[in-house]
Amino acid sequence: MKYEYDKVWEFTNEVFLKMGCPANDAKLASDVLVSADMRGIDSHGVARLIGYVRLWDADRINPTPSIKIVHETPSTAVVDGDAGLGLVVAPKAMEIAIDKANAVGTGWVSVKNSNHYGIAGYHAMMALEHDMIGMSMTNASPLVSPTFSTERMLGTNPIAVAIPADKQPPFVADFATTTAANGKLEILQRKGEDAPVGWIQDEQGLPSTNPEELKKGGALLPLGGDRVHSSHKGYCLGSIVDIFSAVLSGANFGPWAPPFVSFLPMPKNPVGEGLGHFLGAMRIDGFRPADEFKENMDVWIERFRSAKTTSEAPKVLIPGDPEREMEVERKVTGIPINDKVVIDLKEVAKRFELSF
């Protein structure tokens, strides 16, 4: 079924309020979460809502965090999220990065003691309205085996970069450093479909198409899938995200990153606090006049759009195109929600005595 944006947002907001979030935080968390559904990233939208509730039930989410800077320079900061919703902690950390960029040209914020922060692109795009380039990344539950390993050491560890243009829509790259994000496996599980070869391996390190493989000791694969297809590059990218987000801030890194699902035990002997994020903002006029840059970005985008295509597609896409087009469509047609997710949301509604 499809549901109107306003109704999905209102339900989500009510749930965060019931969890004890202040009104402004509940609104912000709802904006971030439902933006994923609107942009077609269904794995990170309301499908995740029950997961946040269960983490809150397990006392792993603080609904009223005291988010604070614990170390800073004019252009950098470390932020302690006080175990808050990453959906709230990350945007507030990005605001700090933007403020620093306004003051000195660039702002870089590493975050510790946070939780899952939704889609990386939301936070990076916050910089666009300030004529800035935005960057966003986060470490995540260890589900990914490094190249040549069977041990799960890294998360899907996404990277997002948002770059403004003039008359053209912005360039927004938002991608996991794995061949596929875990949320895509969850979607396949709900649909009862197999995973493509190159997404996952079993516990012996052999290729698998079973989307349930992670529950049996298997692992996601770095971007590239295997060494022949350059999985070492995906491994490097995921490692960079882990180091910038967690080693730099004092969050848990590598296999110590806390799991998103509440039923799994927390890793023993933690090396830091919570999950980590890394946010950045760069003023374009720190390099050249913003208007000139954005005009050149239009030229860049238009030239790439006009590139000759293969027989597989009618046009060349610019990063951010599919999500932007999906947002336009879903404003009219509504948000499709899988039947199994609806069951979860009705469970949440019952839990908080709400109507869905």
C-alpha positions as CSV (number, residue, x, y, z in Angstrom):
1,M,0.0,0.0,0.0
2,K,0.9,3.6,-0.4
3,Y,0.6,6.2,2.3
4,E,0.6,10.0,2.2
5,Y,3.8,11.7,3.3
6,D,2.0,13.9,5.9
7,K,0.4,10.8,7.6
8,V,3.6,8.8,7.7
9,W,5.5,11.8,9.1
10,E,2.8,12.5,11.7
11,F,2.8,8.9,12.9
12,T,6.6,8.8,13.1
13,N,6.6,12.1,15.0
14,E,4.0,10.7,17.5
15,V,6.2,7.7,18.1
16,F,9.3,9.8,18.8
17,L,7.3,11.9,21.2
18,K,6.0,8.8,23.0
19,M,9.7,7.8,23.4
20,G,10.2,11.0,25.3
21,C,11.9,13.1,22.7
22,P,11.4,16.9,23.0
23,A,9.1,18.3,20.3
24,N,11.9,19.9,18.3
25,D,14.0,16.6,18.4
26,A,11.0,14.5,17.4
27,K,10.3,16.8,14.5
28,L,13.9,16.6,13.3
29,A,14.1,12.8,13.7
30,S,10.9,12.5,11.7
31,D,12.2,14.8,9.0
32,V,15.4,12.7,8.6
33,L,13.7,9.3,8.8
34,V,10.8,10.0,6.4
35,S,13.2,11.8,3.9
36,A,14.7,8.4,3.2
37,D,11.3,7.0,2.1
38,M,10.6,10.1,0.0
39,R,14.0,9.7,-1.8
40,G,13.3,6.0,-2.4
41,I,15.8,4.7,0.2
42,D,13.1,2.5,1.8
43,S,15.7,0.5,3.8
44,H,16.5,3.5,6.0
45,G,13.0,5.1,6.4
46,V,10.0,4.0,8.5
47,A,11.1,0.4,8.1
48,R,13.7,1.3,10.7
49,L,11.3,2.9,13.2
50,I,10.6,-0.3,15.1
51,G,14.4,-0.8,15.5
52,Y,14.8,2.6,17.1
53,V,11.9,1.8,19.5
54,R,13.5,-1.5,20.5
55,L,16.9,0.2,21.1
56,W,15.1,2.7,23.3
57,D,13.4,-0.2,25.2
58,A,16.8,-1.7,25.7
59,D,18.1,1.7,27.2
60,R,20.5,2.2,24.3
61,I,18.9,5.4,23.1
62,N,18.7,8.5,25.3
63,P,15.6,10.5,24.1
64,T,16.8,13.7,25.9
65,P,20.5,13.9,25.2
66,S,22.8,16.7,26.2
67,I,24.7,17.0,22.9
68,K,27.9,18.9,23.5
69,I,31.3,19.8,22.1
70,V,34.0,18.1,24.1
71,H,37.0,19.3,22.1
72,E,37.4,22.0,19.4
73,T,39.6,24.3,17.3
74,P,38.3,27.1,15.0
75,S,37.6,24.6,12.2
76,T,37.2,21.3,14.0
77,A,35.2,19.7,16.8
78,V,34.5,16.4,18.6
79,V,30.8,16.1,19.6
80,D,29.5,13.8,22.3
81,G,26.0,12.7,21.3
82,D,25.1,11.4,24.8
83,A,23.6,8.2,23.4
84,G,20.9,10.2,21.5
85,L,19.2,9.3,18.3
86,G,21.7,9.6,15.5
87,L,18.8,11.2,13.6
88,V,19.1,14.1,16.0
89,V,22.8,14.1,16.9
90,A,24.1,14.1,13.3
91,P,22.1,17.2,12.0
92,K,23.1,19.1,15.1
93,A,26.7,18.2,14.5
94,M,26.4,19.3,10.9
95,E,25.1,22.6,12.1
96,I,28.3,23.0,14.1
97,A,30.3,22.2,11.0
98,I,28.4,24.8,9.0
99,D,28.9,27.4,11.7
100,K,32.6,26.8,11.7
101,A,32.7,26.9,7.9
102,N,31.0,30.3,8.0
103,A,33.6,31.5,10.4
104,V,36.8,30.2,9.0
105,G,36.0,28.6,5.6
106,T,35.7,24.9,6.6
107,G,34.2,22.9,9.4
108,W,34.9,19.3,10.4
109,V,33.1,17.5,13.2
110,S,33.7,13.9,14.4
111,V,31.0,12.5,16.6
112,K,31.0,9.8,19.3
113,N,28.4,8.3,21.6
114,S,25.6,8.3,18.9
115,N,23.3,5.8,17.2
116,H,22.2,5.0,13.7
117,Y,21.7,8.3,11.8
118,G,19.5,7.5,8.9
119,I,20.6,8.4,5.3
120,A,24.0,10.0,5.0
121,G,22.7,12.3,2.2
122,Y,20.3,14.2,4.5
123,H,23.2,15.6,6.6
124,A,25.4,16.4,3.7
125,M,22.6,18.2,1.9
126,M,22.2,20.6,4.8
127,A,25.2,22.5,3.5
128,L,23.7,23.2,0.1
129,E,21.6,26.2,1.1
130,H,24.7,27.9,2.5
131,D,26.6,27.7,-0.7
132,M,28.8,25.0,0.8
133,I,29.8,21.5,-0.1
134,G,28.6,19.0,2.5
135,M,30.1,15.7,3.5
136,S,28.7,13.0,5.8
137,M,29.8,9.5,6.8
138,T,29.1,7.1,9.7
139,N,30.4,3.8,10.9
140,A,27.8,1.0,11.6
141,S,27.2,-2.5,12.9
142,P,30.0,-4.8,11.9
143,L,28.5,-6.9,9.1
144,V,31.2,-6.7,6.5
145,S,34.3,-8.9,6.0
146,P,37.5,-7.3,4.7
147,T,38.9,-8.7,1.5
148,F,40.4,-12.2,2.2
149,S,38.6,-12.5,5.6
150,T,35.6,-14.4,6.9
151,E,35.4,-12.2,10.1
152,R,32.9,-9.3,10.2
153,M,34.9,-6.2,11.0
154,L,33.3,-3.2,9.3
155,G,29.8,-1.7,8.8
156,T,28.3,-0.7,5.5
157,N,29.9,2.7,6.3
158,P,28.2,5.1,3.9
159,I,29.7,8.3,2.4
160,A,27.7,11.2,1.1
161,V,28.8,14.4,-0.7
162,A,26.5,17.2,-1.7
163,I,27.6,19.9,-4.1
164,P,25.4,22.9,-5.1
165,A,24.8,24.0,-8.7
166,D,23.0,27.0,-10.2
167,K,20.1,26.2,-12.4
168,Q,20.7,22.5,-12.3
169,P,19.8,20.4,-9.3
170,P,22.7,19.6,-6.9
171,F,25.1,16.8,-7.2
172,V,24.4,14.4,-4.3
173,A,26.4,11.2,-4.1
174,D,25.1,8.9,-1.2
175,F,26.4,5.3,-1.2
176,A,27.4,2.5,1.0
177,T,31.0,1.2,0.8
178,T,29.7,-2.3,0.4
179,T,28.3,-3.8,-2.8
180,A,24.9,-3.5,-1.2
181,A,23.6,-2.0,2.1
182,N,22.2,-4.4,4.7
183,G,18.8,-2.7,4.3
184,K,18.6,-4.0,0.7
185,L,19.0,-7.6,2.1
186,E,16.2,-6.8,4.5
187,I,14.0,-5.8,1.6
188,L,14.8,-9.0,-0.3
189,Q,14.0,-11.0,2.9
190,R,10.5,-9.3,3.0
191,K,10.0,-10.1,-0.7
192,G,11.3,-13.6,-0.5
193,E,13.8,-13.0,-3.2
194,D,17.5,-14.1,-3.7
195,A,20.4,-11.7,-3.5
196,P,22.6,-11.1,-6.5
197,V,26.0,-12.8,-6.6
198,G,28.7,-10.5,-5.1
199,W,26.6,-9.1,-2.3
200,I,27.3,-11.6,0.5
201,Q,29.4,-14.6,1.5
202,D,28.7,-17.5,3.8
203,E,30.6,-18.2,7.0
204,Q,33.3,-20.1,5.1
205,G,33.8,-17.1,2.8
206,L,32.0,-18.7,-0.2
207,P,29.7,-16.7,-2.5
208,S,26.0,-16.9,-1.5
209,T,22.6,-15.6,-2.8
210,N,20.7,-16.3,0.5
211,P,19.5,-12.9,1.9
212,E,19.3,-14.6,5.3
213,E,23.0,-15.5,5.2
214,L,24.0,-12.9,7.9
215,K,21.9,-14.7,10.4
216,K,24.0,-17.8,9.8
217,G,27.4,-16.3,10.3
218,G,27.9,-14.9,6.8
219,A,28.9,-11.4,5.9
220,L,28.3,-8.5,3.5
221,L,31.1,-7.9,1.0
222,P,33.0,-4.6,0.4
223,L,32.2,-2.6,-2.7
224,G,33.5,-4.7,-5.6
225,G,32.4,-8.0,-4.2
226,D,35.7,-9.9,-4.5
227,R,39.4,-9.3,-5.1
228,V,39.1,-9.8,-8.9
229,H,36.5,-7.0,-9.0
230,S,38.5,-4.7,-6.6
231,S,36.8,-5.4,-3.3
232,H,40.0,-4.1,-1.7
233,K,39.0,-0.6,-2.8
234,G,35.6,-0.9,-1.0
235,Y,37.5,-2.3,2.0
236,C,39.7,0.8,1.9
237,L,36.7,3.2,1.7
238,G,34.9,1.5,4.5
239,S,38.0,1.6,6.6
240,I,38.5,5.4,6.0
241,V,34.9,6.0,7.2
242,D,35.5,3.9,10.3
243,I,38.6,5.8,11.2
244,F,37.2,9.3,10.5
245,S,34.0,8.6,12.3
246,A,35.1,6.5,15.2
247,V,38.9,6.3,15.8
248,L,39.1,10.1,15.4
249,S,36.2,10.8,17.7
250,G,36.5,8.2,20.4
251,A,33.5,6.1,19.3
252,N,33.6,2.3,19.0
253,F,35.3,1.2,15.8
254,G,35.6,-2.0,13.7
255,P,34.1,-5.1,15.3
256,W,33.3,-3.1,18.5
257,A,30.7,-0.9,16.8
258,P,27.3,-1.6,18.6
259,P,24.7,-3.6,16.6
260,F,21.6,-1.8,15.4
261,V,19.3,-4.7,16.4
262,S,18.6,-4.7,20.1
263,F,18.5,-8.5,20.6
264,L,22.2,-8.9,19.8
265,P,24.5,-8.4,22.8
266,M,26.8,-5.4,22.9
267,P,30.4,-6.2,22.0
268,K,32.6,-7.0,25.0
269,N,35.5,-4.7,26.1
270,P,34.3,-1.6,24.1
271,V,37.1,0.6,22.8
272,G,35.0,3.8,22.7
273,E,31.5,5.3,23.2
274,G,28.5,4.4,20.9
275,L,28.6,4.9,17.1
276,G,30.6,7.6,15.4
277,H,29.9,10.0,12.5
278,F,32.0,12.5,10.5
279,L,30.4,15.7,9.1
280,G,32.1,18.4,7.0
281,A,31.2,21.7,5.3
282,M,33.3,23.7,3.0
283,R,32.5,27.3,1.8
284,I,32.8,27.4,-1.9
285,D,33.9,31.1,-1.8
286,G,36.9,29.8,0.2
287,F,38.1,28.6,-3.2
288,R,36.4,30.8,-5.8
289,P,33.3,33.0,-6.1
290,A,30.3,30.8,-5.4
291,D,28.3,32.0,-8.4
292,E,31.1,31.2,-10.8
293,F,31.5,27.7,-9.3
294,K,27.8,27.0,-9.5
295,E,27.7,28.1,-13.1
296,N,30.5,25.8,-13.9
297,M,28.8,23.0,-12.0
298,D,25.8,23.5,-14.4
299,V,28.2,23.1,-17.3
300,W,29.7,20.0,-15.8
301,I,26.2,18.5,-15.1
302,E,24.9,19.4,-18.6
303,R,27.9,17.9,-20.3
304,F,27.7,14.6,-18.4
305,R,24.0,14.4,-19.1
306,S,24.6,14.7,-22.8
307,A,27.3,12.0,-22.9
308,K,26.6,9.2,-25.4
309,T,24.8,6.3,-23.8
310,T,25.0,2.5,-24.0
311,S,22.0,0.5,-25.1
312,E,21.2,-0.1,-21.5
313,A,19.8,3.3,-20.6
314,P,18.2,6.3,-22.3
315,K,20.4,8.9,-20.5
316,V,23.4,9.3,-18.2
317,L,22.4,10.1,-14.7
318,I,24.0,12.6,-12.3
319,P,24.4,11.4,-8.7
320,G,21.2,12.4,-6.9
321,D,18.9,12.2,-10.0
322,P,17.1,8.9,-9.0
323,E,16.4,10.1,-5.5
324,R,15.2,13.6,-6.6
325,E,12.9,12.1,-9.2
326,M,11.5,9.6,-6.7
327,E,10.8,12.4,-4.2
328,V,8.8,14.3,-6.9
329,E,6.9,11.1,-7.7
330,R,6.1,10.2,-4.1
331,K,4.9,13.6,-3.2
332,V,2.1,12.8,-5.7
333,T,1.6,9.0,-5.4
334,G,2.6,8.5,-1.8
335,I,5.1,6.3,0.0
336,P,4.9,2.5,-0.6
337,I,5.3,0.5,2.6
338,N,5.9,-3.2,2.5
339,D,3.2,-5.4,4.2
340,K,5.8,-6.7,6.7
341,V,6.8,-3.2,7.6
342,V,3.2,-2.3,8.1
343,I,2.9,-5.2,10.6
344,D,5.9,-3.7,12.4
345,L,4.4,-0.2,12.4
346,K,1.1,-1.6,13.8
347,E,3.1,-3.3,16.5
348,V,4.7,0.1,17.3
349,A,1.2,1.7,17.2
350,K,-0.1,-0.8,19.7
351,R,2.9,-0.4,21.9
352,F,2.2,3.4,22.3
353,E,-1.6,3.3,22.0
354,L,-1.5,5.1,18.7
355,S,-3.6,4.6,15.5
356,F,-1.9,3.6,12.3
